Amino acid sequence: MTNQNPNILKVSKNKQEKLLHPETFSMDELMDELYTYAKNELQKSGKSNVGIEIFKFSDFEKCWVHTDRIRLRQIFINLLDAAVKLTDTGYIFFGYHTSVSNNMNFFVEDTGSGIYNDDNFGMTIAHGLVHQMGGKMEVEFQENAGMSVDFNIMCYPCEIFEN
């Protein structure tokens, strides 16, 4: 018979929460930054023929969110790196859309080889960060048809009115 200490769970949860540093920032500015990053990675890889496009679907003219920007950026960097690695022709799409609940939905899609390597550490990290941020991730790979990653995280989309 195992005697579990409920305080261990509390400490673990508190440590996890301390790893997150929420701030309010412009989602569109982050998306533009990620676009520039991915475009540069494609050029460095000699894949200038691969198209890349951002999709921003928001209920607000300018979408601001309150979440951990650094962790969200890291998730996207890991997913975009995988997309760049697997895509030799075609496209990479990524972006977000707001929802009626207190979360946002994100995606990265490509027309790459669709061959997923189990030792892809970046995908493992991205999955763990999404979970840490209170979300879920679904990954779909189809050989010769590409990769599709959908995930959501707990964050609060809003519109800030500047004077």
C-alpha positions as CSV (number, residue, x, y, z in Angstrom):
1,M,0.0,0.0,0.0
2,T,1.4,3.4,-1.0
3,N,0.9,6.4,1.1
4,Q,0.8,9.5,-1.2
5,N,1.6,12.9,0.2
6,P,-0.9,15.5,-1.2
7,N,1.7,18.3,-0.6
8,I,4.0,16.7,-3.3
9,L,1.3,17.4,-5.9
10,K,1.0,21.0,-4.7
11,V,4.7,21.6,-4.8
12,S,4.9,20.1,-8.3
13,K,2.0,22.3,-9.5
14,N,3.5,25.4,-8.0
15,K,6.9,24.8,-9.7
16,Q,5.2,24.4,-13.0
17,E,3.2,27.6,-12.6
18,K,6.4,29.5,-11.7
19,L,7.9,28.5,-15.0
20,L,5.2,30.6,-16.8
21,H,5.6,34.3,-17.0
22,P,2.4,35.8,-18.5
23,E,2.4,39.2,-20.0
24,T,0.2,41.2,-22.3
25,F,1.4,41.4,-25.9
26,S,0.3,41.8,-29.5
27,M,-0.3,38.4,-31.1
28,D,0.0,40.0,-34.6
29,E,3.5,41.3,-33.8
30,L,4.6,37.8,-32.6
31,M,3.2,36.3,-35.7
32,D,5.1,38.8,-37.9
33,E,8.3,38.0,-36.0
34,L,7.7,34.3,-36.5
35,Y,7.1,34.8,-40.2
36,T,10.5,36.6,-40.5
37,Y,12.2,33.8,-38.6
38,A,10.7,31.0,-40.7
39,K,11.4,32.9,-44.0
40,N,15.0,33.3,-42.9
41,E,15.3,29.6,-42.0
42,L,13.9,28.6,-45.4
43,Q,16.5,30.8,-47.1
44,K,19.3,29.4,-45.0
45,S,18.2,25.9,-45.9
46,G,18.1,26.7,-49.6
47,K,14.3,26.4,-49.7
48,S,13.3,29.8,-51.1
49,N,10.8,28.0,-53.3
50,V,8.7,27.0,-50.3
51,G,5.9,29.5,-49.7
52,I,5.0,30.7,-46.2
53,E,1.9,32.4,-45.1
54,I,0.4,33.6,-41.8
55,F,-3.3,33.4,-41.0
56,K,-4.7,35.7,-38.3
57,F,-8.4,35.3,-37.4
58,S,-9.4,37.5,-34.6
59,D,-12.6,39.1,-33.3
60,F,-10.5,42.2,-32.6
61,E,-8.9,44.7,-35.0
62,K,-5.6,44.2,-33.1
63,C,-5.4,41.0,-31.1
64,W,-3.6,41.3,-27.7
65,V,-3.3,38.3,-25.4
66,H,-2.2,37.6,-21.9
67,T,0.0,34.6,-21.7
68,D,3.7,33.6,-21.6
69,R,5.1,35.1,-24.8
70,I,8.5,33.4,-24.5
71,R,6.9,29.9,-24.2
72,L,4.4,30.5,-27.0
73,R,7.2,31.7,-29.2
74,Q,9.3,28.6,-28.3
75,I,6.4,26.3,-29.3
76,F,6.1,28.0,-32.7
77,I,9.8,28.0,-33.3
78,N,10.0,24.2,-32.6
79,L,7.0,23.5,-34.9
80,L,8.2,25.8,-37.6
81,D,11.7,24.3,-37.5
82,A,10.1,20.9,-38.1
83,A,8.1,22.2,-40.9
84,V,11.1,23.8,-42.6
85,K,13.1,20.6,-42.2
86,L,10.3,18.4,-43.7
87,T,9.2,20.7,-46.5
88,D,11.2,20.9,-49.8
89,T,8.3,22.1,-52.0
90,G,4.9,23.6,-51.5
91,Y,4.0,25.7,-48.5
92,I,4.0,26.3,-44.8
93,F,0.9,27.9,-43.2
94,F,0.7,29.0,-39.6
95,G,-1.4,31.3,-37.5
96,Y,-4.2,31.6,-34.9
97,H,-7.8,32.2,-34.3
98,T,-9.6,33.4,-31.3
99,S,-12.4,31.5,-29.7
100,V,-15.3,32.3,-27.4
101,S,-13.6,30.7,-24.4
102,N,-10.5,31.7,-22.5
103,N,-8.1,30.1,-25.0
104,M,-6.8,30.6,-28.4
105,N,-6.3,28.1,-31.2
106,F,-3.1,27.9,-33.2
107,F,-1.8,25.8,-36.1
108,V,1.2,25.0,-38.2
109,E,0.7,23.1,-41.5
110,D,3.0,22.1,-44.3
111,T,3.2,20.1,-47.5
112,G,6.4,18.3,-46.5
113,S,7.3,14.7,-46.6
114,G,5.1,13.9,-43.7
115,I,7.8,11.6,-42.3
116,Y,7.9,12.1,-38.6
117,N,11.0,11.0,-36.7
118,D,10.4,9.9,-33.1
119,D,13.6,11.5,-32.0
120,N,12.3,15.0,-32.9
121,F,13.1,16.6,-29.6
122,G,11.6,20.0,-30.7
123,M,8.2,18.4,-31.2
124,T,8.4,16.8,-27.8
125,I,9.3,20.1,-26.2
126,A,6.4,21.9,-28.0
127,H,4.0,19.3,-26.8
128,G,5.2,19.6,-23.2
129,L,5.0,23.4,-23.3
130,V,1.4,23.3,-24.7
131,H,0.4,21.0,-21.9
132,Q,2.2,23.2,-19.3
133,M,0.2,26.2,-20.6
134,G,-3.1,24.4,-20.0
135,G,-3.7,23.3,-23.6
136,K,-3.8,20.3,-25.9
137,M,-2.0,19.5,-29.1
138,E,-3.0,17.3,-32.0
139,V,-0.4,16.3,-34.6
140,E,-1.2,14.6,-37.9
141,F,1.4,13.3,-40.3
142,Q,0.6,11.9,-43.7
143,E,3.4,10.5,-45.8
144,N,4.0,12.7,-48.9
145,A,1.1,15.0,-47.8
146,G,2.7,16.9,-44.9
147,M,2.2,17.7,-41.3
148,S,-0.7,19.4,-39.5
149,V,-0.4,20.6,-35.9
150,D,-3.3,22.2,-34.0
151,F,-3.0,23.3,-30.5
152,N,-4.7,25.6,-28.0
153,I,-3.5,27.2,-24.8
154,M,-5.2,29.1,-22.0
155,C,-4.8,32.8,-22.7
156,Y,-7.1,35.8,-22.8
157,P,-7.5,37.5,-26.1
158,C,-8.5,41.1,-25.9
159,E,-8.3,44.4,-27.7
160,I,-6.4,47.3,-26.0
161,F,-7.6,50.7,-26.9
162,E,-4.7,53.2,-27.1
163,N,-5.4,56.9,-26.5
